[in-house]
């Protein structure tokens, strides 16, 4: 399958590490930065409005939230609350979008003009935390809520954050191998346990309260609170490589289309060590109740860095360390799309 180059939607003024899409508000939220190093590269969270102009998707900057010396490395979205992983901490942000008074009248007058209404290309001015940014009849306000240290390793770093199904709790994982669960929005800790020896690469919370974690110790585990339910073994019904150890890189729960109570777990396995002639990475679908492997298929030789599932459970997307993106049918794990674009951006937009 040949690569396709998607048109550029947005170019951030800093390295992008995390992205979320809020379909209800039509927002694309992009975050990253240069960190504490004095390189002149800023750290921030950008809120972009998505809309169709002349039949093509367009993104325009609504608000630039300055995160000072902290680059946001991971994000989770729950309604109007963002959980941002910044160094060893989790910072909660609340954002609100409002229609400006009198803007409806202006839009009605503008609608009399011929042709589509174009947005101005100039970016909105950056403002300090809590300040409002206004653009084309909209105003967006960002408020810093609670923050808490979530990782305590020798070089502490929060690597992943996710909300539970009703957004009352969030779970974090990082370099010290501990899972910590926090109340939202108070960030009061309600649970902590050692899940892995070494770094936690990813975690996923299921609607029944089960938690899946994957770590650099080559293990993937299913937990009920702090009790181990089962350890996953993806090669039981799949390929075996005596001389090639694999580790789990990512995990996500997904719905089963046409089955309201159905649930699938998806994981990505990558070679533990990079070789001159790299073996393929693998994608595995699991039964969401028994956690037995259903099917495993290779997904290319480029190292997979991230995984995402569409809200309907129909498609899943993979991003690689080189910036490529692939879209698969979740049921069959059949590839349908390959693009040499920014993994972070395309995965967030397509899913």
C-alpha positions in Angstrom: 0.0 0.0 0.0 1.6 3.3 -1.1 2.0 6.2 1.2 -0.2 9.2 0.9 0.7 12.7 2.1 -2.2 14.5 3.8 -2.4 18.3 3.5 -0.9 20.2 6.4 -3.6 21.3 8.8 -1.6 23.1 11.5 2.1 23.7 12.2 2.9 24.3 15.9 5.7 26.6 17.0 7.0 23.9 19.3 7.6 20.1 19.2 4.2 18.3 19.4 3.9 15.5 22.0 0.2 15.2 22.7 -3.1 15.9 20.9 -6.8 15.6 21.7 -10.0 16.3 19.7 -13.2 17.6 21.3 -15.9 16.8 18.7 -18.7 18.5 20.7 -16.9 21.8 20.7 -15.1 21.4 17.4 -11.7 21.8 19.0 -8.3 20.4 18.3 -6.0 20.6 21.4 -2.3 20.4 20.7 0.5 20.4 23.3 4.2 20.2 23.6 7.2 22.4 23.9 11.0 22.6 24.5 10.9 21.9 28.2 13.0 23.7 30.8 16.0 24.1 28.5 16.7 27.7 27.5 16.5 27.1 23.8 13.9 29.8 23.0 11.3 27.1 22.2 8.1 27.9 24.1 5.9 25.4 26.0 2.2 25.6 25.6 -1.2 24.1 24.9 -2.9 25.4 21.8 -6.7 25.3 21.3 -7.7 25.3 17.6 -11.1 25.6 16.1 -11.9 23.1 13.4 -14.3 23.9 10.6 -15.0 23.2 7.0 -14.1 26.0 4.5 -14.7 25.4 0.8 -15.1 21.7 1.5 -11.7 21.3 3.3 -10.9 21.0 7.0 -9.3 24.1 8.5 -7.8 24.8 11.9 -7.4 28.3 13.3 -5.8 29.2 16.7 -8.3 30.2 19.3 -6.1 30.3 22.4 -2.5 29.7 23.3 -2.1 28.6 27.0 1.5 29.2 28.3 2.8 26.4 30.4 5.9 28.3 31.4 8.9 26.0 31.8 6.9 22.7 31.5 6.4 20.9 28.3 3.2 18.8 28.1 4.1 15.3 27.2 0.7 13.5 27.4 -3.0 14.6 27.6 -6.4 13.2 28.5 -9.7 14.9 27.9 -12.9 14.6 30.0 -15.6 17.1 29.0 -14.1 20.5 29.7 -11.2 19.2 31.8 -7.7 18.4 30.5 -5.2 16.3 32.4 -1.8 17.3 31.2 1.4 15.4 32.1 4.2 17.9 32.7 7.5 16.5 33.9 6.7 14.5 37.0 3.3 16.2 37.6 -0.3 16.1 36.4 -1.9 19.5 35.9 -5.6 19.8 35.5 -7.0 22.6 33.2 -10.5 23.7 32.6 -11.5 25.4 29.4 -14.7 27.1 28.4 -15.8 28.4 24.9 -18.4 31.1 24.8 -20.1 32.9 21.9 -19.5 36.7 22.2 -22.5 38.9 22.7 -23.6 40.5 19.5 -21.7 38.1 17.3 -24.9 36.5 16.0 -26.0 39.8 14.6 -22.7 40.3 12.9 -22.8 36.8 11.5 -26.3 37.5 10.1 -25.1 40.7 8.4 -22.1 38.9 7.0 -24.2 36.1 5.7 -25.7 38.5 3.1 -22.3 38.7 1.4 -21.7 36.4 -1.6 -19.4 33.4 -1.2 -18.2 31.5 1.8 -17.1 33.4 4.9 -13.3 33.1 5.3 -11.4 33.2 8.6 -8.5 35.6 9.1 -5.1 33.9 8.9 -3.5 35.9 11.7 -2.9 33.9 14.9 -4.4 35.0 18.1 -2.2 36.7 20.6 -0.8 34.6 23.4 -2.0 35.5 26.8 -1.3 34.5 30.4 -3.2 31.7 32.2 -6.8 32.6 32.8 -7.0 35.4 30.2 -9.6 35.2 27.5 -8.8 34.9 23.9 -11.3 36.1 21.4 -11.6 35.2 17.7 -14.4 35.5 15.2 -17.2 35.8 17.7 -15.8 33.2 20.1 -14.0 33.5 23.4 -12.1 30.8 25.2 -10.9 30.8 28.8 -8.4 28.4 30.4 -8.2 28.0 34.1 -5.5 26.1 36.0 -7.0 23.7 38.5 -5.2 21.3 40.8 -1.7 19.9 40.2 0.0 16.9 41.8 3.3 15.0 41.5 2.5 11.6 40.0 5.9 10.0 39.6 8.8 9.6 42.0 11.5 7.8 40.1 15.2 8.8 40.0 14.4 10.8 36.8 10.7 11.3 37.4 8.4 11.6 34.5 4.7 11.0 34.0 4.4 9.0 30.8 0.6 8.4 30.5 -2.7 9.6 32.0 -6.3 8.5 31.3 -9.8 9.0 32.7 -12.2 6.3 33.7 -15.6 5.9 31.9 -17.5 8.5 34.0 -14.6 11.0 34.3 -14.6 10.8 38.2 -11.1 9.3 38.4 -7.9 9.4 36.5 -5.0 7.1 36.5 -1.3 7.9 35.9 1.8 5.9 35.2 5.5 6.8 34.8 9.1 5.9 35.2 8.8 4.5 38.7 6.4 1.6 37.6 3.6 2.7 40.0 0.0 3.2 39.0 -1.7 6.0 40.9 -5.4 6.7 40.8 -6.8 10.2 41.7 -10.2 11.8 42.2 -11.3 14.4 39.7 -11.0 17.4 40.1 -9.5 17.4 43.6 -6.6 15.0 42.7 -6.9 13.3 46.0 -5.1 10.0 45.7 -7.3 6.9 46.2 -5.0 4.1 45.1 -1.3 3.4 44.5 0.4 0.1 43.7 3.6 -1.2 42.0 2.5 -2.5 38.6 5.8 -3.0 36.7 9.6 -3.2 37.3 10.7 -0.2 35.4 8.7 2.3 33.3 5.0 2.1 32.5 4.5 2.6 28.8 0.7 2.8 28.6 -2.5 2.1 30.6 -6.2 1.8 29.8 -9.2 1.9 32.1 -12.2 -0.2 31.1 -15.9 0.5 31.9 -16.0 -2.3 34.5 -13.2 -0.8 36.5 -10.5 -3.1 35.2 -7.1 -1.5 34.5 -4.6 -2.7 31.8 -1.0 -1.7 32.1 2.0 -2.4 29.8 5.6 -1.8 30.8 9.2 -2.1 29.8 9.5 -5.3 31.8 7.9 -7.0 28.8 4.6 -7.6 30.7 1.0 -6.6 30.2 -1.2 -7.0 33.2 -4.9 -6.7 34.0 -5.8 -5.3 37.4 -8.9 -5.0 39.5 -7.9 -2.1 41.8 -4.4 -3.3 43.1 -5.1 -7.1 42.6 -3.6 -8.8 39.5 -6.3 -10.5 37.5 -4.3 -12.0 34.7 -1.1 -11.4 32.8 -1.5 -11.3 29.0 0.4 -13.7 26.7 0.0 -12.5 23.1 2.1 -15.3 21.5 -0.1 -18.1 22.8 -2.0 -18.4 19.5 0.4 -16.3 17.4 3.9 -16.1 16.1 6.9 -17.2 18.2 10.4 -15.9 17.9 13.0 -17.7 20.1 15.7 -15.0 19.6 13.5 -11.9 19.5 12.0 -10.7 22.7 9.0 -8.4 22.3 7.5 -5.9 24.7 4.1 -4.3 24.8 4.1 -0.6 23.7 0.4 0.5 23.8 -3.0 -0.7 25.0 -6.6 0.6 24.4 -10.1 -0.6 25.0 -12.6 -0.3 22.2 -16.3 -0.9 21.6 -17.6 -3.8 19.5 -19.8 -2.3 16.8 -23.4 -3.5 16.9 -22.8 -5.1 20.4 -23.7 -2.5 23.1 -22.1 -4.5 25.9 -19.2 -5.8 23.8 -15.6 -4.8 24.6 -12.3 -5.5 22.9 -8.8 -4.8 24.1 -6.1 -3.9 21.6 -2.3 -4.0 22.2 0.8 -3.3 20.1 4.0 -5.4 20.5 7.3 -4.1 19.3 10.8 -5.7 19.4 12.5 -5.0 22.7 15.7 -4.2 21.0 16.2 -2.5 17.6 18.0 -4.7 15.1 19.8 -3.9 11.8 17.1 -6.0 10.1 14.1 -5.3 12.4 11.4 -7.9 12.7 7.8 -6.8 12.3 5.7 -5.2 15.0 2.4 -6.9 15.9 -1.2 -5.8 16.6 -3.4 -8.0 18.8 -7.1 -8.0 19.5 -8.3 -9.5 22.8 -11.6 -10.5 24.3 -12.5 -7.8 26.7 -13.9 -10.1 29.3 -11.7 -13.2 29.2 -8.6 -11.4 28.0 -7.8 -14.2 25.6 -6.1 -13.3 22.3 -8.5 -13.3 19.4 -6.2 -12.5 16.5 -2.7 -11.1 15.9 -1.4 -9.6 12.7 1.9 -7.9 11.7 1.7 -4.2 11.3 5.0 -3.3 9.5 8.6 -3.0 10.4 8.6 0.6 11.6 8.5 0.9 15.3 5.0 1.7 16.6 4.8 4.6 19.1 1.1 5.1 19.6 -2.3 3.5 19.3 -5.8 4.9 19.2 -9.4 3.6 18.7 -12.3 5.4 17.0 -15.2 6.1 19.3 -17.4 3.7 17.4 -14.8 0.9 17.7 -14.7 0.5 13.9 -11.2 1.7 13.2 -7.9 1.9 15.0 -4.9 3.9 14.2 -1.1 3.3 14.6 1.6 5.9 14.6 5.3 5.2 14.2 8.5 6.8 15.5 9.2 8.0 12.0 5.9 9.9 11.6 3.9 7.4 9.6 0.2 6.6 10.3 -1.8 3.5 9.4 -5.5 2.9 9.8 -6.9 -0.6 10.4 -10.3 -2.2 10.6 -10.7 -3.1 14.2 -12.6 -6.3 13.6 -10.3 -7.9 11.1 -7.1 -6.0 11.8 -6.9 -5.3 8.0 -5.0 -2.2 7.0 -6.9 0.4 4.9 -4.7 3.5 5.0 -1.0 4.4 5.2 0.2 8.0 5.4 3.6 9.5 5.9 2.4 12.3 8.1 2.8 13.5 11.7 1.6 10.5 13.8 0.4 12.7 16.7 -1.7 15.0 14.6 -3.3 12.5 12.2 -4.2 9.9 14.9 -6.0 12.6 16.8 -7.9 14.0 13.8 -8.9 10.8 12.2 -10.0 9.2 15.4 
